[in-house]
Amino acid sequence: MEYILFSPIGTTDPITNGHDGAMLHIVRNYRPVKVYLYFSKEMSDLHTNDNRYLYCLNELCKLEGMEIDTEIIQRFDLVDVQRFDDFYNDFENELNKIGDENEGKQILLNVSSGTPAMKAALYTIAALSDGKYVPIQVSTPERKSNPKRENIYKYEKELEWECNIDNERDGYINRCEAAQHINFIAKIKYEIIYRHLRSYDYNAALSIAKEISGFPISAMNLLQAACCRLQLDKSGVSKTLKGINIYPVKEGNKCSIFEFLLWLQIKYERKDLADFIRGITPVVMDLFEMVLKLKCGIDLKRDYCIRNDKTGAYKLVTEKLEKDETGIKILDCLNSVFKSGYKETILTSAQLAPLIMEFSKDDALIKTVSNIRKCEEAARNLAAHEIVSVTEEWIKRQCGISSGEIMKSLKTLCRESGIKADESAWNSYKTMNAIIENEMRKNSAYIHK
Protein backbone atom coordinates (compact mmCIF):
# COMPACT_ATOMS: atom_id res chain seq x y z
CA MET A 1 0.00 0.00 0.00
CA GLU A 2 1.33 3.43 -0.96
CA TYR A 3 0.58 6.28 1.42
CA ILE A 4 -0.12 9.98 0.93
CA LEU A 5 0.18 12.28 3.93
CA PHE A 6 -1.84 15.45 4.45
CA SER A 7 -0.43 17.40 7.34
CA PRO A 8 -1.24 20.77 8.85
CA ILE A 9 1.91 22.27 10.33
CA GLY A 10 2.14 23.49 13.89
CA THR A 11 4.74 25.10 16.13
CA THR A 12 6.06 21.73 17.36
CA ASP A 13 7.02 20.74 13.80
CA PRO A 14 9.45 19.64 12.52
CA ILE A 15 11.48 18.79 15.67
CA THR A 16 10.86 19.73 19.29
CA ASN A 17 12.74 18.91 22.48
CA GLY A 18 15.09 16.49 20.72
CA HIS A 19 12.37 14.41 19.04
CA ASP A 20 10.37 14.35 15.82
CA GLY A 21 7.31 16.53 15.65
CA ALA A 22 4.15 14.74 14.49
CA MET A 23 4.59 15.42 10.78
CA LEU A 24 8.19 14.16 10.65
CA HIS A 25 7.40 11.13 12.81
CA ILE A 26 4.56 10.00 10.54
CA VAL A 27 6.82 10.31 7.50
CA ARG A 28 9.54 8.32 9.28
CA ASN A 29 7.18 5.44 10.09
CA TYR A 30 4.76 5.33 7.14
CA ARG A 31 7.18 6.41 4.36
CA PRO A 32 4.55 8.14 2.20
CA VAL A 33 5.27 8.71 -1.47
CA LYS A 34 3.97 12.27 -1.23
CA VAL A 35 3.44 14.81 1.56
CA TYR A 36 1.08 17.78 1.43
CA LEU A 37 2.03 20.44 3.97
CA TYR A 38 -0.71 22.89 4.95
CA PHE A 39 0.55 26.28 6.20
CA SER A 40 -1.37 29.05 7.91
CA LYS A 41 0.05 32.57 7.56
CA GLU A 42 2.19 32.14 10.65
CA MET A 43 3.59 28.80 9.50
CA SER A 44 4.16 30.25 6.02
CA ASP A 45 6.23 33.00 7.61
CA LEU A 46 8.31 30.43 9.49
CA HIS A 47 8.82 28.44 6.30
CA THR A 48 9.94 31.59 4.46
CA ASN A 49 12.19 32.53 7.36
CA ASP A 50 14.36 29.37 7.52
CA ASN A 51 12.89 26.53 5.40
CA ARG A 52 12.93 24.31 8.49
CA TYR A 53 10.21 21.88 7.36
CA LEU A 54 11.59 20.97 3.95
CA TYR A 55 15.14 20.87 5.31
CA CYS A 56 14.28 18.25 7.96
CA LEU A 57 12.16 16.27 5.49
CA ASN A 58 15.04 16.16 3.04
CA GLU A 59 17.48 15.08 5.76
CA LEU A 60 15.09 12.32 6.85
CA CYS A 61 14.82 11.09 3.26
CA LYS A 62 18.63 10.91 3.01
CA LEU A 63 18.85 9.02 6.31
CA GLU A 64 16.09 6.53 5.50
CA GLY A 65 16.75 6.20 1.77
CA MET A 66 13.31 7.52 0.80
CA GLU A 67 12.11 9.54 -2.13
CA ILE A 68 9.16 11.78 -1.29
CA ASP A 69 7.35 14.37 -3.35
CA THR A 70 6.33 17.43 -1.38
CA GLU A 71 3.62 19.98 -2.07
CA ILE A 72 3.03 23.06 0.04
CA ILE A 73 -0.47 24.50 0.50
CA GLN A 74 -0.17 28.04 1.82
CA ARG A 75 -2.99 30.16 3.24
CA PHE A 76 -1.48 33.64 3.63
CA ASP A 77 -4.84 35.07 4.67
CA LEU A 78 -5.35 32.46 7.37
CA VAL A 79 -4.80 34.35 10.61
CA ASP A 80 -7.79 33.25 12.73
CA VAL A 81 -6.66 29.67 13.24
CA GLN A 82 -9.32 28.63 15.80
CA ARG A 83 -12.38 28.56 13.53
CA PHE A 84 -13.46 24.97 12.96
CA ASP A 85 -15.86 25.71 10.08
CA ASP A 86 -13.22 27.44 7.97
CA PHE A 87 -10.81 24.53 8.26
CA TYR A 88 -13.46 21.86 7.72
CA ASN A 89 -14.53 23.30 4.38
CA ASP A 90 -10.99 24.07 3.20
CA PHE A 91 -9.60 20.70 4.28
CA GLU A 92 -12.48 18.86 2.63
CA ASN A 93 -11.90 20.66 -0.67
CA GLU A 94 -8.15 20.02 -0.60
CA LEU A 95 -8.59 16.36 0.32
CA ASN A 96 -11.03 15.85 -2.54
CA LYS A 97 -8.37 17.17 -4.93
CA ILE A 98 -5.69 15.03 -3.32
CA GLY A 99 -7.89 11.96 -3.66
CA ASP A 100 -8.43 12.65 -7.35
CA GLU A 101 -4.68 13.10 -7.86
CA ASN A 102 -3.72 9.94 -5.97
CA GLU A 103 -6.29 7.33 -6.87
CA GLY A 104 -5.64 3.94 -5.28
CA LYS A 105 -3.39 5.31 -2.53
CA GLN A 106 -4.25 5.47 1.18
CA ILE A 107 -4.47 9.04 2.48
CA LEU A 108 -3.13 9.61 5.99
CA LEU A 109 -4.18 12.65 8.01
CA ASN A 110 -1.93 14.12 10.67
CA VAL A 111 -4.34 14.91 13.54
CA SER A 112 -1.59 15.81 16.01
CA SER A 113 -0.15 18.96 14.38
CA GLY A 114 -1.72 22.38 14.07
CA THR A 115 -4.36 24.12 16.15
CA PRO A 116 -7.18 22.32 18.03
CA ALA A 117 -9.61 23.47 15.31
CA MET A 118 -7.42 21.94 12.60
CA LYS A 119 -7.13 18.65 14.46
CA ALA A 120 -10.87 18.48 15.18
CA ALA A 121 -11.77 19.27 11.56
CA LEU A 122 -9.48 16.57 10.17
CA TYR A 123 -10.62 14.01 12.74
CA THR A 124 -14.27 14.68 11.90
CA ILE A 125 -13.62 14.39 8.16
CA ALA A 126 -11.82 11.09 8.74
CA ALA A 127 -14.59 9.77 10.98
CA LEU A 128 -17.25 10.47 8.37
CA SER A 129 -15.24 9.18 5.40
CA ASP A 130 -15.98 5.44 5.80
CA GLY A 131 -12.28 4.59 5.70
CA LYS A 132 -11.31 6.93 2.88
CA TYR A 133 -8.90 8.73 5.22
CA VAL A 134 -6.88 7.34 8.13
CA PRO A 135 -6.21 9.78 10.99
CA ILE A 136 -2.78 9.30 12.60
CA GLN A 137 -2.12 10.41 16.17
CA VAL A 138 1.42 10.92 17.43
CA SER A 139 2.03 10.99 21.15
CA THR A 140 4.85 13.04 22.66
CA PRO A 141 7.85 11.14 24.09
CA GLU A 142 6.78 12.25 27.57
CA ARG A 143 3.10 11.33 26.89
CA LYS A 144 2.01 14.86 27.72
CA SER A 145 1.67 18.21 25.96
CA ASN A 146 4.78 19.77 24.46
CA PRO A 147 5.92 22.95 26.20
CA LYS A 148 5.57 26.13 24.14
CA ARG A 149 8.61 27.73 22.60
CA GLU A 150 9.30 31.25 23.82
CA ASN A 151 10.39 32.39 20.34
CA ILE A 152 9.12 30.25 17.48
CA TYR A 153 11.18 32.25 14.95
CA LYS A 154 14.44 31.32 16.64
CA TYR A 155 15.17 27.87 15.24
CA GLU A 156 18.52 26.31 14.36
CA LYS A 157 17.37 23.61 11.98
CA GLU A 158 20.80 22.01 11.46
CA LEU A 159 21.37 21.71 15.22
CA GLU A 160 17.82 20.43 15.80
CA TRP A 161 18.38 17.71 13.21
CA GLU A 162 21.75 16.66 14.61
CA CYS A 163 20.34 16.45 18.14
CA ASN A 164 17.17 14.56 17.13
CA ILE A 165 17.10 11.43 19.33
CA ASP A 166 14.62 9.72 16.98
CA ASN A 167 17.45 9.43 14.42
CA GLU A 168 19.17 6.93 16.72
CA ARG A 169 18.30 3.27 16.20
CA ASP A 170 18.82 2.11 19.78
CA GLY A 171 15.75 2.57 21.96
CA TYR A 172 13.72 4.14 19.18
CA ILE A 173 9.94 4.09 19.86
CA ASN A 174 7.27 4.44 17.21
CA ARG A 175 4.77 6.94 18.66
CA CYS A 176 2.27 6.79 15.78
CA GLU A 177 -1.16 5.30 16.19
CA ALA A 178 -3.99 5.02 13.70
CA ALA A 179 -6.87 6.66 15.52
CA GLN A 180 -9.91 4.45 16.05
CA HIS A 181 -12.66 6.73 14.79
CA ILE A 182 -15.35 4.03 14.70
CA ASN A 183 -16.46 5.07 18.20
CA PHE A 184 -16.67 8.66 17.06
CA ILE A 185 -18.93 7.76 14.13
CA ALA A 186 -21.13 5.68 16.40
CA LYS A 187 -21.44 8.52 18.89
CA ILE A 188 -22.55 10.86 16.13
CA LYS A 189 -25.11 8.31 14.97
CA TYR A 190 -26.33 7.78 18.52
CA GLU A 191 -26.94 11.50 18.88
CA ILE A 192 -28.88 11.49 15.60
CA ILE A 193 -30.99 8.59 16.89
CA TYR A 194 -31.76 10.54 20.06
CA ARG A 195 -32.93 13.47 17.96
CA HIS A 196 -35.16 11.21 15.86
CA LEU A 197 -36.61 9.65 18.99
CA ARG A 198 -37.51 13.03 20.44
CA SER A 199 -39.34 13.91 17.23
CA TYR A 200 -41.02 10.46 17.13
CA ASP A 201 -39.37 9.52 13.83
CA TYR A 202 -38.83 5.87 14.73
CA ASN A 203 -38.28 4.60 11.19
CA ALA A 204 -35.36 7.01 10.73
CA ALA A 205 -33.96 6.07 14.15
CA LEU A 206 -34.20 2.36 13.34
CA SER A 207 -32.55 2.83 9.95
CA ILE A 208 -29.52 4.49 11.55
CA ALA A 209 -29.38 1.95 14.39
CA LYS A 210 -29.04 -0.85 11.83
CA GLU A 211 -25.86 0.82 10.52
CA ILE A 212 -24.13 0.65 13.92
CA SER A 213 -22.12 -2.48 14.62
CA GLY A 214 -22.88 -3.81 18.07
CA PHE A 215 -26.03 -1.74 18.59
CA PRO A 216 -27.82 -3.22 21.63
CA ILE A 217 -30.38 -5.87 20.66
CA SER A 218 -32.73 -4.77 23.44
CA ALA A 219 -32.75 -1.20 22.12
CA MET A 220 -33.13 -2.43 18.53
CA ASN A 221 -36.21 -4.44 19.51
CA LEU A 222 -37.69 -1.44 21.29
CA LEU A 223 -37.11 0.75 18.23
CA GLN A 224 -38.79 -1.86 16.04
CA ALA A 225 -41.69 -2.00 18.49
CA ALA A 226 -41.93 1.80 18.48
CA CYS A 227 -42.19 1.76 14.67
CA CYS A 228 -45.01 -0.76 14.88
CA ARG A 229 -46.73 1.16 17.65
CA LEU A 230 -46.78 4.43 15.71
CA GLN A 231 -48.24 2.50 12.78
CA LEU A 232 -50.94 1.21 15.18
CA ASP A 233 -49.69 -2.33 14.50
CA LYS A 234 -50.40 -4.10 17.80
CA SER A 235 -49.51 -7.55 16.47
CA GLY A 236 -46.15 -6.22 15.28
CA VAL A 237 -45.44 -4.81 18.73
CA SER A 238 -46.40 -8.09 20.36
CA LYS A 239 -44.20 -10.16 18.03
CA THR A 240 -41.21 -7.86 18.49
CA LEU A 241 -41.45 -7.73 22.28
CA LYS A 242 -42.61 -11.35 22.64
CA GLY A 243 -45.89 -10.52 24.34
CA ILE A 244 -44.67 -7.74 26.65
CA ASN A 245 -47.48 -5.19 26.94
CA ILE A 246 -46.25 -1.61 26.62
CA TYR A 247 -49.68 -0.01 26.35
CA PRO A 248 -50.91 2.23 29.19
CA VAL A 249 -54.54 1.35 28.39
CA LYS A 250 -54.91 -2.40 28.23
CA GLU A 251 -58.57 -3.08 27.47
CA GLY A 252 -59.24 -4.18 23.86
CA ASN A 253 -61.12 -1.49 21.96
CA LYS A 254 -60.26 1.19 24.50
CA CYS A 255 -56.57 0.43 23.96
CA SER A 256 -56.95 0.89 20.19
CA ILE A 257 -58.85 4.17 20.62
CA PHE A 258 -56.34 5.54 23.11
CA GLU A 259 -53.38 4.59 20.91
CA PHE A 260 -55.02 6.43 18.03
CA LEU A 261 -55.43 9.47 20.28
CA LEU A 262 -51.71 9.27 21.12
CA TRP A 263 -50.99 9.11 17.39
CA LEU A 264 -53.04 12.29 16.94
CA GLN A 265 -51.19 13.91 19.83
CA ILE A 266 -47.86 13.19 18.12
CA LYS A 267 -49.18 14.70 14.89
CA TYR A 268 -50.20 17.75 16.90
CA GLU A 269 -46.84 18.04 18.68
CA ARG A 270 -44.93 17.68 15.40
CA LYS A 271 -47.21 20.26 13.77
CA ASP A 272 -48.28 17.75 11.12
CA LEU A 273 -51.58 19.58 11.17
CA ALA A 274 -53.03 18.20 7.93
CA ASP A 275 -52.68 14.63 9.22
CA PHE A 276 -53.95 15.78 12.60
CA ILE A 277 -57.15 17.25 11.17
CA ARG A 278 -57.72 14.34 8.78
CA GLY A 279 -57.25 11.85 11.61
CA ILE A 280 -59.99 13.25 13.84
CA THR A 281 -63.04 11.59 12.23
CA PRO A 282 -62.34 7.88 12.93
CA VAL A 283 -61.66 8.37 16.63
CA VAL A 284 -64.39 10.99 17.12
CA MET A 285 -66.94 8.49 15.87
CA ASP A 286 -65.81 5.93 18.46
CA LEU A 287 -65.65 8.48 21.27
CA PHE A 288 -69.09 9.90 20.53
CA GLU A 289 -70.55 6.39 20.50
CA MET A 290 -68.96 5.54 23.87
CA VAL A 291 -70.01 8.86 25.43
CA LEU A 292 -73.59 8.40 24.25
CA LYS A 293 -73.64 4.93 25.77
CA LEU A 294 -71.94 5.83 29.07
CA LYS A 295 -73.42 9.27 29.76
CA CYS A 296 -76.83 8.97 28.10
CA GLY A 297 -77.52 5.24 28.38
CA ILE A 298 -78.04 4.81 24.63
CA ASP A 299 -76.39 1.95 22.72
CA LEU A 300 -77.21 2.76 19.10
CA LYS A 301 -75.40 -0.13 17.49
CA ARG A 302 -76.95 -2.73 19.73
CA ASP A 303 -80.52 -1.44 19.79
CA TYR A 304 -81.17 0.61 16.66
CA CYS A 305 -78.71 -0.39 13.92
CA ILE A 306 -78.23 -3.20 11.45
CA ARG A 307 -74.77 -4.33 10.42
CA ASN A 308 -73.56 -4.94 6.88
CA ASP A 309 -71.73 -8.25 7.03
CA LYS A 310 -69.56 -7.41 4.02
CA THR A 311 -68.39 -3.92 5.04
CA GLY A 312 -68.90 -4.10 8.79
CA ALA A 313 -70.67 -0.72 8.68
CA TYR A 314 -73.70 0.02 10.85
CA LYS A 315 -76.89 1.67 9.55
CA LEU A 316 -79.25 3.51 11.91
CA VAL A 317 -82.70 2.33 10.76
CA THR A 318 -86.11 3.94 11.29
CA GLU A 319 -87.90 0.64 11.82
CA LYS A 320 -85.90 -0.10 14.98
CA LEU A 321 -86.12 3.49 16.24
CA GLU A 322 -89.92 3.42 16.11
CA LYS A 323 -90.16 0.38 18.39
CA ASP A 324 -89.58 2.10 21.76
CA GLU A 325 -89.89 5.47 23.48
CA THR A 326 -86.17 6.24 23.46
CA GLY A 327 -85.92 5.36 19.79
CA ILE A 328 -88.82 7.69 18.95
CA LYS A 329 -87.08 10.53 20.85
CA ILE A 330 -83.89 9.80 18.90
CA LEU A 331 -85.81 9.90 15.62
CA ASP A 332 -87.54 13.17 16.56
CA CYS A 333 -84.15 14.70 17.39
CA LEU A 334 -82.63 13.62 14.09
CA ASN A 335 -85.67 14.78 12.11
CA SER A 336 -85.25 18.22 13.64
CA VAL A 337 -81.52 18.33 12.93
CA PHE A 338 -81.58 17.35 9.25
CA LYS A 339 -83.43 19.77 6.97
CA SER A 340 -85.27 17.08 5.01
CA GLY A 341 -85.71 14.87 8.03
CA TYR A 342 -83.68 11.81 8.89
CA LYS A 343 -82.84 9.49 6.01
CA GLU A 344 -81.53 6.05 6.84
CA THR A 345 -77.78 6.08 6.38
CA ILE A 346 -74.53 4.73 7.74
CA LEU A 347 -74.00 5.68 11.39
CA THR A 348 -71.59 8.63 11.66
CA SER A 349 -70.72 11.39 14.08
CA ALA A 350 -73.27 13.57 12.24
CA GLN A 351 -75.99 11.57 14.00
CA LEU A 352 -74.14 10.90 17.25
CA ALA A 353 -73.22 14.50 18.10
CA PRO A 354 -76.78 15.95 18.13
CA LEU A 355 -77.99 13.00 20.18
CA ILE A 356 -75.37 13.64 22.87
CA MET A 357 -76.33 17.33 22.90
CA GLU A 358 -80.01 16.36 23.16
CA PHE A 359 -79.83 13.69 25.85
CA SER A 360 -76.92 14.92 27.99
CA LYS A 361 -77.42 17.36 30.86
CA ASP A 362 -73.70 18.21 31.09
CA ASP A 363 -73.18 21.66 29.55
CA ALA A 364 -69.38 21.32 29.47
CA LEU A 365 -69.65 17.99 27.65
CA ILE A 366 -72.19 19.42 25.21
CA LYS A 367 -69.84 22.31 24.40
CA THR A 368 -66.92 19.92 23.86
CA VAL A 369 -68.96 17.71 21.52
CA SER A 370 -70.19 20.77 19.62
CA ASN A 371 -66.65 22.10 19.16
CA ILE A 372 -65.28 18.78 17.93
CA ARG A 373 -68.19 18.21 15.57
CA LYS A 374 -67.75 21.70 14.13
CA CYS A 375 -64.02 21.07 13.57
CA GLU A 376 -64.69 17.74 11.94
CA GLU A 377 -67.33 19.15 9.65
CA ALA A 378 -65.63 22.45 8.76
CA ALA A 379 -61.95 21.48 8.60
CA ARG A 380 -61.59 17.75 8.22
CA ASN A 381 -63.69 17.47 5.05
CA LEU A 382 -61.81 20.33 3.39
CA ALA A 383 -58.42 18.92 4.38
CA ALA A 384 -59.36 15.45 3.18
CA HIS A 385 -60.92 16.36 -0.17
CA GLU A 386 -59.15 19.53 -1.30
CA ILE A 387 -55.54 20.59 -1.74
CA VAL A 388 -55.12 23.07 1.10
CA SER A 389 -52.28 24.27 3.29
CA VAL A 390 -53.32 23.31 6.80
CA THR A 391 -51.70 25.82 9.14
CA GLU A 392 -52.58 26.91 12.64
CA GLU A 393 -54.17 30.05 11.21
CA TRP A 394 -56.23 27.96 8.75
CA ILE A 395 -57.52 25.76 11.58
CA LYS A 396 -58.50 28.74 13.69
CA ARG A 397 -60.26 30.31 10.72
CA GLN A 398 -62.20 27.15 9.86
CA CYS A 399 -62.92 25.89 13.38
CA GLY A 400 -62.84 28.93 15.59
CA ILE A 401 -60.40 27.18 17.95
CA SER A 402 -56.74 26.21 17.81
CA SER A 403 -55.20 22.78 17.26
CA GLY A 404 -54.20 22.78 20.93
CA GLU A 405 -57.82 23.35 21.96
CA ILE A 406 -58.92 20.55 19.65
CA MET A 407 -56.43 18.19 21.27
CA LYS A 408 -57.65 19.28 24.72
CA SER A 409 -61.26 18.57 23.68
CA LEU A 410 -60.27 15.11 22.45
CA LYS A 411 -58.71 14.39 25.84
CA THR A 412 -61.94 15.50 27.51
CA LEU A 413 -63.97 13.19 25.28
CA CYS A 414 -61.57 10.38 26.09
CA ARG A 415 -62.19 10.87 29.80
CA GLU A 416 -65.95 11.17 29.36
CA SER A 417 -66.04 7.99 27.26
CA GLY A 418 -64.82 5.93 30.22
CA ILE A 419 -61.21 5.42 29.11
CA LYS A 420 -59.07 5.73 32.23
CA ALA A 421 -55.88 7.56 31.27
CA ASP A 422 -53.87 9.73 33.64
CA GLU A 423 -51.11 12.16 32.67
CA SER A 424 -48.49 9.40 32.62
CA ALA A 425 -50.59 7.55 30.03
CA TRP A 426 -50.69 10.65 27.81
CA ASN A 427 -46.88 10.86 28.17
CA SER A 428 -46.54 7.19 27.22
CA TYR A 429 -44.45 7.84 24.09
CA LYS A 430 -42.03 10.07 25.99
CA THR A 431 -41.69 7.32 28.59
CA MET A 432 -41.06 4.77 25.84
CA ASN A 433 -38.39 7.04 24.32
CA ALA A 434 -36.67 7.35 27.71
CA ILE A 435 -36.62 3.56 28.04
CA ILE A 436 -35.10 3.20 24.56
CA GLU A 437 -32.43 5.83 25.32
CA ASN A 438 -31.66 4.11 28.61
CA GLU A 439 -31.22 0.75 26.86
CA MET A 440 -28.91 2.40 24.31
CA ARG A 441 -26.74 3.94 27.04
CA LYS A 442 -26.77 0.95 29.36
CA ASN A 443 -25.69 -1.60 26.78
CA SER A 444 -23.47 0.40 24.45
CA ALA A 445 -19.70 0.49 24.48
CA TYR A 446 -19.78 3.77 22.55
CA ILE A 447 -21.64 5.91 25.10
CA HIS A 448 -20.28 7.17 28.39
CA LYS A 449 -22.47 5.98 31.23
N, C-alpha and C positions, 0 to 999 in steps of 0.2 A: 504494500500500500504506500503510495506517495502522498506526502502531507504538504499542505499549504498553511501558513500561519498568518493570521490577522491579529495584529497587536497594537493596541493603544500604547503610548509611551508615557511613563510617569517619572517622577523625580528620583525613584530608586533604581531606574535603569541608567546605564547598562550594568554597572557593578556598584555595590554598596557594602560597606563594612567588610571588605575582603571576600565577598561572595557574589556569584551571579545575581543580577536582578532577574525578575520573572521572564522577561522577553528572552534574554540570553540563555537562561537555564532551559527553557522550552526548546530552543534551537539546538542546544547541546544534546538533549535527550531524544528528540523526535526527528532531528535532521531533515527538516522540510526542504523541498526543492525551491520554494519561493517564500519570501517574507514580505508582508505588507505592513509598513510602519505608519501609524496614524498619529500625526502631531497636531496638538493645539497650538495657539500662537506662542505660548510660553515655551513649549517644547521645540517649536520651530526655531525660536531665538537661540536656544541652547545648541541645537544642531548646527545652526549657522555660526555660532560662536566657536565651537571646537571640534565638530564632526565626531563626537564621542561614540555615537551609536553605531555608525557604519565602521568606524575604526575597530571597535571591539568585535563586531560581527566578522569582519575580515580576518582579524587575528584568530578568532575561534575556528574559522574555516581552514586556515593554515594549520592549526594545531590538530584538528580532527580529520583533515583531508576531505573536506566537503566542498561542494560547489553549490552556492545558493544565489538565486536571483533576488534582488531587493527592489521594492518599489515604495516610494515615500508618498504618503497622502497628507498634504499640509492644509490646515485650516487657519489662515492668518487672521481671520475675523472671529475666531473662536476664543473669546476671553472669559465668558461666563460658563465655566466648566462644571457646574453643579446641576444643570438642567437636564433631567432624564429624557424628556420628550425630544429635545433637539438631537441628542445622541442616538436615541432609538431609531428615528427616521433616517438619519445620515448613515448610521451603521448598516441598517437594513438595505439601503440603496447600494452602498459600496459592496456589501457581501453578495448581493444579487449579481453585480458585475463580476466579482471575483469568481463566483460559481460558474458563470457563463464562460469565463476565460480559462477555467481549470476543470473542465468536465472530467468526471471519473476519479478525481483526487479528493481525499478527505480534508476538510477545512477545519483547522484548529483555531480556537479563540482564546486569547490570553485574557483571563478574567481576574488577574492579580495585579496588573499594571493600570495606571491611570487613576482618575478620580472615582469616588464611590458611584457617581451617576454613570460613568462609562462602564464600570464593572457590572452594575445592575442591568443596564441596557443590554449588554452582550449576553449576560446570563439568561435574561428573559428571552432574547431571540433564540438562543440555543435550546432552551427548554421547550419552546413552541415549534421547533423545527423538525420534530420527529426524526432526529438522528442526522439531519443534514449537516449540523455543526457540532463539534465536540468542544465543550468548554474545559480549559486546563487551568487548574489552580496550582500555584507554587507557594509552598510554605517557606517562611524565613528559617535560616539555620537555627535561630533561637526559639522558633515556634511562637513568636510574638511579633507585634508591629515593629517595623523598622523605625529607628529614630530619625527625626527630620534633620536635613543638613541646614546649617546656619546660612551658607551661601551656595546656592545651587549652581551659580555661574563659575565658581572656583572649582575646577575639576582637572586633575592631571591624568589624562586618559592612559598614557604610557605606564605611569606608576601604578594606577589602579589595575591595569591588566597584569603587570608583573607580579603584583601582590595578591592576585585572585586565587584563593585557596582551592576553588573548584577546578582549577587547572591541574591540580595534583591528583594522581591516581590513587594513592594510598588514603583510605578512609573516606573516599568520595561517597556522598549520599545523594541519590536522586530524590529531589523534593517535589517533583511533578505528580499531579494526580488528576485523572480525568474525573471531573465533577459529575456526581450522580444526580442528574436533573429530573429523573423520573418522579421523585417525590414532589418536586416543585410543580410539575405538570399536574400531578394528582391533586395537589392542594388547590391549584387554580380551578380544576374541574369540580372539586368538592364545593368550593365557594359558589360556583355557578349553579350547582345542584341546589344549594341552600336558597339561592335567589329564586329559582324556579319553584321550589316548594312553597316559599312565602307568597308567590303569586298563583299558586294552585295549578301550575303547569306540570302535571305529573308525567305526561308522555315525554316532554323535553328532558325532565330530570332523569327518567329511566333510560332514555337514549344515551345520555352522557355517562350514567353509571355503568352501562354495559361496555364502555370504552376503557374503564379503569380496571387494570389487573389487580385481583385480590380484593375487589369491592365486597364488603360483608354480605353474605348470603341472606342474613336476617333482614338487613336494610333493603336488599334487592327485592325480597318477597313483599315487604311492606310497600315499596314503591309500586310494584306490580298490582298489589291490592288497592292502592290509592287510585291507580289508573282505572281499574274496574269499578271502584266505588263512584268516581266522578261520572262514569258512563252509566251509572245506575245498574250495573251488572252484579247482582247479588251472588249468583252462582259462581262467577269468576272470582269474587272475593273469597268465597268459601273454599274453592279449590286451591287458591293460592295460599291461604292461611290454614288449610286443613281443618276447617270447621270452627276456628276461633271466631267468636262474634265480636266485631268491633263497633257495632251499631248502638248508639245511645238509647234508641227506641227499639224495643225488641219485637213487639207484637205485629205479626203479619202485615196486614194492609196499612196499619198505622206507621209501621217502619218504612214502607215504600213511600207513603205520603210525606213523612218527615224528611227522608233522604232527598226527595224532590225539592222540598222547601230549602234544604241546605244547598242544593245545586243552584236554586234561584238566588240564594244569599251570596254565593260565590260570584255569580254573574253580576249581581248588584255591586259587590265590593270591587270587582275588577272593572267596573263601568262598561261591561258588555251589555249595554242597555237595550239593544234590539232583541237579543236573546232573552233578556230578563222579561221584557214586555210580552214577547211571543210565548214565553213559558208559563204565563200566569193561568191561562184557561184550563189546562188539564187538572191542575191541583185545586183551583178554585171550585171546580165542579165537585170534586170529592169533598172538600171542606164544607161547602154549602150543604151537601147531602147529609154529612155527619152532624152539622149544627142543627139542621132541621129535625133530625131524628132525636138528638140529645136534648135540645132546648125546647122544642115544640112538640115532641112526641109523635112526629109524623115520619113513617118509613115509606116513602113513595115507591121505591123499587119493589118492596115486598107486597104492598097492598094495592097499588094503583097502576102498575106498569106490566107490560108483557115484554119478554126478552126475545130478540132475534137470535136463533141458535147459530146462524152462520156468522153474523158480525159481532154478536155479543152486546149489541146496543139495546138500550131500554126505551120503550115508547110509553108515554103517559097517555092512557086511553080514557075516553069519556065514559064508556060503559062501566068501568070499574069505579070511577069517581062518583057516579050517580047511585051507587049501591048503599052508601052510608052518609051520615050527617057530616062527618069531617070531609069526606070526598066532595060533597055538594058545596061546602064552604070553599074548598080548594078551587073547584070549578068556577064558582062565582068570582073569586079573586082573580083568576086568570082571565076570565071573560072581561073583567073591568080593566085589566092591564093592557091587553092586546086590542087594538082598534077594531078589528073585525071579529072579535071574540076569539076564544081559544080553538085552535085547530090541532088535531092530534099530530104530534111530531115527536122526534127523538128527544129524550129528556136532556136538558142543558141547564146551565146556570141562569138562562133567561127566564125559566120557570121557577127555579129554586129561590132566586133572590127575592122576588116579590112575595113569595110564600113566607119566607123568614120574616120579612118586614110586616107582614099581615098578622102572623100568629105569635110573634115574639113580643114580650112586654119590656124588653131591655133596650132602652134608647141608645146606649153606647154601642151595643151589638148591631142594632139597626143602622146606625150611622156608618159603622165599619163595613157592613155588607153593601150598603149603598155606594160607598166610595170605591170599593173593589169592583163592583159591577159596572160602575161608570167607567173606570179605567179599562176594564176588559172590553167594553163595548166601544169606547171612543178611541183607544190607543192600540189595543192588541190587533183588531181587525185591519186597521190601516197598516201597521207594521208587518203583518203577515201577508197582506195581499197587494201592497204597493211598494215601490222602491222609494224609501224615505230615509233620511238621516235621523236616527233616534238619538237625540241629545237630551240632557237634563231639561233644557229650556223647552224642547218639543213636548216632553212628557208633562211638564207643568201647564203648557198651553192646552194640551188635549185633555188632561185629566183634572186639572185644577189643584193637584198635589204633586209633591216631589217623589222621586223613586224611593228615597229613604222613608217617606210616609207610607208608600205602598208596601214596602217590606215590613214596616211596623204593623200595618193592618193585617198582613198575612200571618204574622206571629200571633196577633190577637185571635184571628180565626182559628189558628192551630190550637190555641189554648181552649177556646170555646167549643171546639169539636170533640174535646175529651182526650187529646193527645198530651200526655204528661211529659213536658220537656222543660227542664230548668236552664239556667244560663250556661252551665257547663255543656249541656247537650247542643245548644246553639253554637258553642265554640268547639264542637267535636272535630272539625277539620284542623283547626289550629293545634288541638291536642294531638291529633294523629301526626301532624308535621313535626311536633316536638319529639314524639316517640321515634320517628324515622331519623331525625337529626341525632338523637341520643344513640341510636343503634350504629349510625355511621361513625360517630366519635368513639364510642366504646370499643368497637371491633376493628378500627382502622389503624394500620401502622403509620399512615401518612399524617394523621391529625394529632396535634398535641392534646393530651387529656387535661 
